[in-house]
Amino acid sequence: MYSVRMVLCFVAVGLMPFVTRAQGPLARASKSIPQPFETIKNTKQFNAARFGPGNSISFVQIPPDFQLDAFAMSPSGRLLAMGWASGRIELWDLQTKERVSEFKSGIGAPGVLQFNATEDQLIIAAHGGKVAFLGVPSGKKLRGWTIPLGKYKYDIQELVLDQQGRWIAYADEETGKVLDIVAESPRQIGDLRDAYSVALSLDGRDLWTVNRSELTRYSTSNWQETGRYPLQAPPVETSPALVRTGATQDGNRSVAVPSSRGLVIYREPDMQGKFVTDEPTSAVAFSRSGGTYINLAGIVSLVDAAGKVLCSMSYKGRSDYAVSGDGQWLALSQSDGVDVWRIDDLLHGCAVQP
């Protein structure tokens, strides 16, 4: 463990620190979340308190090097990338609990961090539409470009990378696009309109997007729209829209969308949304290994892909969250670090709902 004072303020998708009221399912959560497998903290130290005459205390502004802007877990859950507002990136090995490397992003503070499928590259999106592919663990810049932003110049909020590295899809709440990145200069191959959030189906055949009123499906074979569905409820007003995909054990695909009335699961073929929780929520992820959605709304609720709530646990809050690509690890950023859990431990340790 390391001693440090720092502030976490994840800004990749414009999230503010998460606050909920203790009511509904929160009051029914009978267990607290288990102790994390590991807590990773800043290796640098900073004390914001300054002592003055007469035992007075003042607090100075937190320097950028102590503001965590983004973090990401690699697909296998082996590596954790932490991106600071100064542009500094740290890579940690979660198995050995050691820092692997440290380097500069080269394009400023990271708004989005994401590993590629083989974990040998880290993709960074920063202010002004800047995108860079960096080698892992060296941090060497392999390629990069600037994506044209829309009229209001919103920064990229989410990014999906094809598992074969052929294309990227991004959303910025104003313009969503798909870019072919095989050539040296990316070219547009798909228009996602005003996508706020993007998610690839587990089988890679569909890309889902959501804005504040509709859920839309695109085929990744030709980037044609193949379905459009009205949302059962709008997103929380202070949070961006979000979409995540999953699949049941028998292969039926589903889509989860947080809303102002609770988490909604849309299931194929009819895509008629079903409310599975009854508290406003803005965060959800899918665990492949557990076959469950992880919903964060004051409590952690584990929900199977068909919409059944399996269990719930209370937790102390978060700035943001990530789930590894293999679905085995959950990470929550806190005021003094990033806490990491094995999802199997959460499934084993929580109280099953009647």
C-alpha positions in Angstrom: 0.0 0.0 0.0 1.0 3.6 -0.5 0.3 6.7 1.4 -1.1 9.6 -0.6 -3.7 12.4 -0.8 -5.4 12.8 -4.1 -8.7 13.7 -5.7 -10.4 11.5 -8.3 -12.6 13.2 -10.9 -13.2 10.9 -13.8 -14.2 13.1 -16.8 -14.2 10.7 -19.7 -18.0 10.8 -19.9 -18.6 13.9 -17.9 -19.6 12.1 -14.7 -19.8 14.1 -11.5 -19.1 12.4 -8.1 -22.0 9.9 -7.5 -24.5 10.7 -4.8 -27.7 8.8 -4.0 -30.4 8.9 -1.3 -30.7 6.1 1.2 -34.1 4.7 0.1 -35.7 1.9 -1.9 -33.2 -0.9 -2.6 -30.4 0.9 -0.8 -32.2 0.4 2.5 -32.8 -3.3 1.6 -29.1 -4.1 1.0 -28.3 -6.4 3.9 -24.6 -6.7 3.3 -21.7 -4.4 2.5 -19.4 -5.0 -0.4 -16.4 -7.2 0.6 -13.0 -5.8 1.1 -11.4 -5.2 -2.3 -8.8 -7.6 -3.7 -6.4 -4.6 -4.0 -6.4 -0.8 -3.7 -4.0 1.0 -6.1 -3.0 4.5 -5.1 -0.9 7.3 -6.5 2.8 6.7 -6.1 3.4 10.4 -5.5 2.5 12.3 -2.3 0.9 15.6 -1.9 -0.5 17.3 1.2 -3.1 20.0 0.4 -3.2 21.3 4.0 -0.9 24.3 4.9 -0.5 25.4 8.5 -0.2 29.1 9.2 0.0 31.5 12.1 -2.3 30.8 15.1 -2.7 27.2 14.1 -4.7 28.2 11.1 -5.1 25.7 8.2 -5.5 26.5 4.5 -5.9 24.2 1.6 -4.2 24.7 -1.7 -5.5 23.6 -5.1 -4.8 20.0 -6.0 -2.1 19.9 -8.8 -3.0 18.1 -12.0 -0.6 15.3 -11.2 -2.8 14.3 -8.4 -6.2 14.5 -10.2 -7.2 11.1 -11.7 -9.0 11.9 -15.0 -9.5 8.3 -16.3 -8.6 4.7 -15.7 -9.1 1.4 -17.6 -8.6 -2.3 -17.1 -7.1 -4.5 -19.7 -9.3 -7.3 -21.3 -7.8 -10.0 -19.1 -7.9 -7.9 -16.0 -4.1 -8.2 -15.6 -3.3 -4.5 -16.2 -4.7 -1.3 -14.7 -4.0 2.0 -16.5 -4.4 5.3 -14.5 -4.4 8.6 -16.3 -3.7 11.8 -14.4 -4.7 15.4 -15.5 -1.1 16.2 -16.1 -1.0 13.7 -18.9 0.9 11.1 -16.8 -0.1 7.5 -17.3 0.7 4.7 -14.8 0.4 1.0 -15.7 -0.1 -1.5 -12.8 0.0 -5.3 -12.8 -2.9 -6.4 -10.6 -1.5 -9.9 -10.1 1.9 -8.7 -8.7 0.4 -5.5 -7.3 3.4 -3.6 -8.8 3.7 -0.6 -11.1 4.9 -1.7 -14.5 5.7 1.6 -16.1 5.0 5.3 -16.2 4.9 7.7 -19.2 3.3 10.8 -20.7 0.3 10.5 -23.0 1.8 13.0 -25.4 -1.6 14.5 -26.1 -2.5 15.9 -22.7 -5.0 14.9 -20.0 -6.7 11.6 -21.0 -10.5 11.8 -21.2 -10.8 8.1 -22.4 -8.4 5.2 -21.8 -8.9 1.8 -23.4 -6.7 -1.3 -24.1 -6.8 -3.2 -27.3 -7.8 -6.9 -27.4 -4.2 -8.1 -27.2 -3.2 -5.7 -24.4 -0.1 -4.4 -26.3 -1.6 -1.0 -27.0 -3.4 1.7 -25.0 -5.8 4.0 -26.8 -6.1 7.5 -25.4 -8.7 10.2 -26.3 -8.0 13.7 -25.1 -9.3 17.3 -25.5 -9.9 18.6 -29.0 -10.5 15.2 -30.6 -6.9 14.0 -30.2 -6.5 10.3 -30.3 -3.3 8.3 -29.8 -2.3 4.6 -29.8 0.6 4.0 -27.3 2.6 0.8 -26.9 2.3 -1.2 -23.7 4.2 -1.1 -21.5 6.7 1.4 -23.0 4.2 4.2 -23.8 5.8 4.8 -27.2 3.4 6.6 -29.6 2.6 4.2 -32.4 0.1 6.5 -34.3 -2.4 9.2 -33.7 -4.7 11.8 -35.3 -7.3 14.4 -34.5 -10.9 13.6 -35.0 -13.1 16.5 -36.3 -15.6 17.5 -33.6 -19.1 18.7 -34.0 -20.5 22.3 -33.9 -20.3 22.5 -30.1 -16.8 20.9 -29.9 -17.8 18.3 -27.3 -14.9 16.0 -26.5 -15.1 12.2 -27.2 -16.9 10.5 -24.3 -16.8 6.9 -25.3 -14.8 4.8 -27.7 -15.2 1.2 -29.0 -12.3 -0.5 -30.7 -12.9 -3.5 -33.0 -11.2 -6.6 -31.6 -9.3 -7.0 -34.9 -8.2 -3.4 -34.7 -9.9 -2.5 -38.0 -12.2 0.3 -36.9 -13.1 2.5 -34.0 -16.5 3.9 -33.1 -16.9 7.0 -30.9 -19.6 9.1 -29.3 -19.5 12.7 -28.1 -23.2 13.5 -27.5 -23.4 15.5 -30.8 -21.7 13.4 -33.5 -21.0 9.7 -33.5 -18.9 8.1 -36.2 -17.2 4.8 -37.2 -13.7 5.2 -38.7 -11.7 2.7 -40.7 -8.2 2.8 -39.1 -6.5 0.2 -41.2 -5.1 2.9 -43.5 -2.7 5.5 -42.2 -5.3 8.2 -42.4 -8.7 7.1 -40.9 -11.8 7.4 -43.1 -15.4 7.4 -42.1 -17.4 4.2 -42.8 -20.4 4.8 -40.5 -22.6 7.6 -39.2 -24.0 7.1 -35.7 -25.8 10.4 -35.6 -26.1 12.0 -32.2 -24.8 9.0 -30.2 -24.2 9.7 -26.5 -22.9 6.2 -25.8 -21.8 3.1 -27.8 -21.5 -0.6 -27.0 -20.5 -3.6 -29.1 -22.6 -6.8 -28.8 -20.6 -9.7 -27.3 -20.6 -11.5 -30.7 -19.4 -8.4 -32.5 -22.3 -8.4 -35.0 -24.1 -5.3 -33.7 -23.1 -1.9 -32.4 -25.7 -0.2 -30.1 -26.0 3.5 -29.5 -28.3 5.6 -27.2 -29.2 9.2 -27.0 -31.6 10.8 -24.5 -34.7 9.3 -26.2 -33.8 6.3 -28.4 -31.9 3.0 -28.5 -30.4 2.3 -31.9 -28.8 -0.9 -33.4 -26.3 -0.9 -36.3 -24.9 -3.9 -38.2 -21.1 -4.0 -38.1 -21.0 -5.7 -41.5 -22.3 -2.7 -43.4 -23.0 0.0 -40.7 -26.7 0.2 -41.7 -29.3 0.9 -39.0 -31.2 -2.3 -38.2 -33.5 -1.2 -35.4 -34.6 1.9 -33.4 -36.5 1.6 -30.1 -37.9 4.3 -27.8 -36.4 4.4 -24.3 -38.8 3.4 -21.4 -37.5 6.3 -19.4 -35.1 9.2 -20.0 -31.6 9.2 -18.5 -30.9 10.9 -15.2 -30.8 14.7 -16.0 -27.3 15.3 -14.6 -25.8 12.2 -16.3 -25.1 11.3 -19.9 -27.0 8.4 -21.5 -25.3 5.0 -21.3 -25.8 1.7 -23.0 -24.2 -1.7 -22.3 -24.7 -5.2 -23.9 -24.9 -8.7 -22.6 -26.2 -12.2 -23.3 -28.2 -14.9 -21.4 -26.7 -18.3 -20.9 -28.8 -19.7 -23.8 -27.4 -17.0 -26.1 -30.3 -14.5 -26.1 -28.8 -11.0 -26.4 -29.8 -8.2 -24.2 -29.1 -4.5 -23.7 -29.0 -2.5 -20.5 -29.8 1.2 -20.3 -29.7 3.1 -17.0 -32.5 5.6 -16.5 -34.1 8.1 -14.1 -36.6 5.4 -13.0 -34.1 2.5 -12.7 -32.1 0.1 -14.8 -34.0 -1.1 -18.0 -33.1 -4.4 -19.7 -34.1 -4.7 -23.4 -34.2 -8.3 -24.7 -34.4 -9.5 -28.2 -36.4 -10.2 -30.3 -39.0 -7.6 -29.4 -36.8 -5.3 -27.4 -39.6 -4.3 -25.0 -37.7 -2.8 -22.1 -38.3 -4.1 -18.5 -37.4 -2.2 -15.4 -35.3 -4.4 -13.1 -34.5 -1.8 -10.4 -36.5 1.1 -9.1 -33.9 3.7 -8.2 -32.4 6.3 -10.5 -29.1 5.0 -11.9 -26.5 6.1 -14.4 -23.9 3.3 -14.3 -23.9 -0.3 -15.5 -21.4 -2.8 -16.8 -21.6 -6.4 -18.0 -19.5 -9.3 -16.7 -18.9 -12.0 -19.3 -17.6 -14.5 -16.8 -20.5 -14.1 -14.4 -23.1 -13.5 -17.1 -24.4 -10.5 -15.1 -24.9 -6.8 -15.3 -23.4 -4.8 -12.5 -25.6 -1.8 -11.7 -24.4 1.0 -9.4 -27.0 3.1 -7.8 -26.1 3.7 -4.1 -25.9 -0.1 -3.9 -24.2 -2.7 -6.2 -26.9 -4.9 -7.8 -25.9 -7.9 -9.7 -28.6 -8.7 -12.4 -28.6 -11.6 -14.8 -28.8 -10.9 -18.5 -32.5 -11.7 -18.5 -33.2 -9.1 -15.9 -33.4 -11.0 -12.6 -31.7 -9.3 -9.6 -29.4 -11.8 -8.0 -28.1 -9.9 -5.1 -27.3 -6.4 -3.7 -24.6 -4.9 -1.6 -24.0 -1.5 -0.1 -20.8 0.4 -0.8 -19.2 3.7 0.1 -19.5 5.5 -3.2 -17.3 6.1 -6.3 -16.1 8.6 -8.8 -16.3 6.1 -11.7 -16.0 2.4 -12.5 -14.6 -0.2 -15.0 -15.1 -3.9 -15.6 -12.3 -5.9 -17.3 -13.1 -7.3 -20.8 -13.2 -10.9 -19.6 -15.7 -9.9 -16.9 -13.7 -11.1 -14.0 -12.8 -7.8 -12.3 -14.6 -4.7 -11.1 -12.8 -1.4 -10.3 -14.3 1.6 -8.5 -12.4 4.9 -8.2 -12.6 6.4 -4.7 -11.3 9.6 -3.1 -7.9 8.0 -2.4 -7.4 5.3 -5.1 -8.9 2.6 -7.3 -10.4 -0.4 -5.5 -10.4 -3.7 -7.4 -12.6 -6.7 -6.8 -12.9 -10.2 -8.3 -16.5 -10.4 -9.5 -16.7 -14.1 -8.5 -16.0 -13.0 -4.9 -18.9 -10.5 -5.2 -21.3 -13.2 -6.5 -20.2 -15.6 -3.7 -20.3 -13.0 -0.9 -23.6 -11.1 -1.5 -27.0 -11.9 -0.2 -29.3 -13.6 -2.7 -32.7 -11.8 -3.2 -35.8 -13.8 -2.3 
